[in-house]
Amino acid sequence: MSLKTKITAAANDDAPKLNKRQLAKAATREKLLHTARVLWAPAGSYEPVTIRDIAAAAGMSTGSIFANWSGKEALWRDAMGYEPPVDCEAVRTALKAQAAQARWAA
């Protein structure tokens, strides 16, 4: 649901009305979530894409991210809807070793 849809829905029901500051914060949050999703969309992009990359692509400071989330993992959870991938050299090495063992066991 887009921010505009949420605002319209809020205006049409008994939900409390948002003031200008709350609307601006919600818009910032939505822009950062969208930017994070775009940058993280390619497979294997979690590790190389940094908080600075996301903030820069959104035209904002890293402080805007930390004002809304505790860190990269929390932003990923909100943007992507699941736990961040564990993608590092140690994990890849372990997976390759597991795959090799599975081939020999078969």
N, C-alpha and C positions, 0 to 999 in steps of 0.2 A: 504494500500500500504506500503510495507516495505521500510526501508531506502535505501537498495540497489537498489530497483526498482526506487525510487525517484531520486537517484543519477544517475542511468543509463538514466532515462528519461530526466533529466536536461542536461546530456552530449550530448544527441541526438537532442536537440532543441536549440532555441536561448536564453534560460534562462541563467542568469548570472552564472558563475562557482563559486562554493564554495571553499574557501581556507581551509587549514587543520584545523584551529581553528573552522570555521563554521561547518565543517564535524564532528569534535569531539563533538561540542555542540549538533548537531542534533542527533548523536549517543547516547549521554548521555540522551537526552530528550526521545528518543524512548525506551531506556532501562528502564527508570523510568516509562514511560507510561505502558509498558508491565508488569513490576513488580506490579504496582498498580492494573492493571486489574486482574492479577492472585490472588493477596491478597484480592481484593474486590469481586471476583466472587461468593463466597458463600453468600447466602441470610443473611441479618442482619450483614454483616461484616463491614459496613461503620464506625460505632462508635468505635468498639474496635481496628481497625487497625489505627495506628498512622503514622504521617510523619516519625518518627524515625524507625518504623517497615519497612516501604517501603524503606527508604534509606538503612537500614541495609541489607535487602533482596537483594537489587540491588548492594550491596558492595560499597556504596557511602555515603557521608555525607549528613546531612539534608540541608546544604548550597547548595548542587547541586539541591535540590528541590526548595528552595527559590530563586535560581538564574533563575529559569524557570517559577515559579508560585507564586502567592501571598499567597497561603496557601492551606490547604487540600481541600477546596471547589472548588477552581480553578483547582486543579489537577484532582479531580473527574470529573468535567465538561469536561475536555479535554480527560480523559481516558475513561469515560463511555458514554459521549455524551448527558447527561441530568443533571438536577439539582440534587444535593445530597439529599438522603432521610433524612427526619427528624425522627430519631429513638431515642427516649429517653423515660424514664419512664412516663413523663407527657403526651406524645403523646399516648403511649400505654394505659394509664388509660383513656384518653378521648375517644379513639376508643372503648374500652370495654364498657364504659358508653353509647356510641352511639348505639352499638350493642344491649345492654340490653334494651334500650328505643325502638329500632326498633322491638324487639320481643314482647314487651308489646303492641305496637301500632297495630301490625298485627292481 
